[in-house]
Amino acid sequence: MNDDETGEIRLITDTDALVDACKRLSEGDFLAVDTEFHRETTYWPQVCLIQVANADYDVLVDPIAKGIDLSPMLKLLADISKVKVFHAARQDLEIFTRLIGHTPAPIFDTQIAAMACGLGDSISYENLVSRVLKGTVDKSSQFTDWARRPLSEKQLRYARGDVVYLRKIYRILSEKLAKQNRTDWIADEHDALLDPEIYAFDPETAWKRQKIRKYKSDYLAVLANVSAWRERVAQETDKPRGRILKDDAIQEIAQQKPRTADALERMRAVPNGFAKSKHGQGLIHAINQALDDPDKYAPDVERPESAGPPPGAVGELLKVLLKQVSDEAGVATRLIANAADLEKLARDDNPDIAALKGWRREVFGEMALRLKSGKVALAASPKGVKIVEV
């Protein structure tokens, strides 16, 4: 057994202890961070435990302990001199962005780093521990009730393991990236995670989560205003959006445009009795607001340009090329280009895509343009696909 399995568990349940712990945690240039939370029945995540570690010290913080003030920890996490290390950071960043008031930059996401190190696309934490540390993670406590007190020894041991493994993985992956001159390869992925708009949850922009199916102003107005209404109700009641009204119901309402409770009751996707519920009148008001003044409520949505016929064989060749150069470089394909990028590249020699910029152009973009112009070709060989000069 190693220290990750038998090391001391330090559970912080009061402010004085947290102040002392943060002094110890501040000694170093990075913090490995994880959380345990619930949000199945709420709009906002209910944070039940915060795990933090530096190079040689780690604690578990109970954010729902009576009287505890998290300010010392939030101040530490907001410190721009310290890298905050997460695995699959987005949900944790949502939590801390709300608690701190801004995203806790700079960050290092080990899932993203793993893509640049050739460890696969969207690798799970459990698999990353296995691949990098040859260790195992007991996931049996993952879906236990983290809000219930007291937490069991097994839960606390599991939670501690998340950050003590994470700090080891960070050092290994960051050193590997530096050695291969690939640290910059993941910079834009991290920048995207730090975009404050992701975590703003502004009701007025809630429509952006919806698929746009029409471009008439009355449809867009209802779609946007009903989406905003749902977002406000979900936030005010702290209920998941789908518990208020599902996306397919919003789409049906935007297309059918019911103005009355009776018309709303006839909507297939709207729950029976919703029109007469406590939220029914608010929904009908939002629909009528939009229909009475579509120009005021309809968002400015740019129509997509007609893409023309599918790119066909060229697109398939680009997929094969991407797979080949990704394997040779030891990097996940998604870090270089996605399916939409390849389709744009198949149609256009100079699309505005990341694959034709920076390191991605060096690894893939230039070769892709040469493939399109007939200067290189793909050929089968006993060892797989090879790229040949023409």
C-alpha angles and dihedrals in degrees: 000000000000135000091269088066101035106026123121117283111220110193112189115207104158137051098243092055090047091054090053092046092051090054089057093043091051089065099095144035100262142042124205106214136188137159140204113214145155127222106151092112101025139066094221117052113253105225110216103170137009120204119197132174138172124193096296110005133061139177141184114223121205104214093185095053110124113268097358116148112209094194096106091054095043090051089052093049090049091056106117092203091070127070112227110217120207138161112229088354105192101093093042090049090052089056096048095041088059094044096044099033095238139041113284099239141218103049140176117203111199091201090059092042089052090059091057090048094054096251096127142269117298093349115193121244091243092054092044091055089050095047099042104029102022085232135129132232120212101222096181091104095048097096099034122121102278093179093062118095137250098038113219125245088247092054093048092047090050092048093049091050091060094066101033090055090042094057091052092049091049093056093046096047096041090051091048092050091048092049091051093043089241102123090104090052091078099037096097091047089055092045089054091053090052094054103124092211089071090064100034097094091195109177090217091064097040090104089072089076089062126087110246108230101167137023102211112123096235092053092047092045094053093042092052098042095045090047089052091047091051092048092052093048092047091051095044094048094035091231128137114266092243091056089060098042131333124239094246089056090054090050092050092048091050091052099040096036100205112197100186138050090248092053091047091052089058092060109111095213095046113090116249111267095015094120090061095042125102090269097042097087092048090054093048090049091052091051093050093045089057095044093048092055111016094167090059096050104031111100120228102257121179114225112235114247116249105266095202124216119347114276091240119182095009090060091049091051090051090053090053091046092049091051091048098049091042091054091047092049094042095235133124113261093230091062088062104037141341130216093270091053091052092050091051091048091049090056100038135034094213111032120160097252133134091239089073095050136077119330092351090062090051093049100038117348100071092047090048091054090048090051091052092049093050096247093121132026138197119241135181118243136174088263095048131264121355132189114233132189115242 
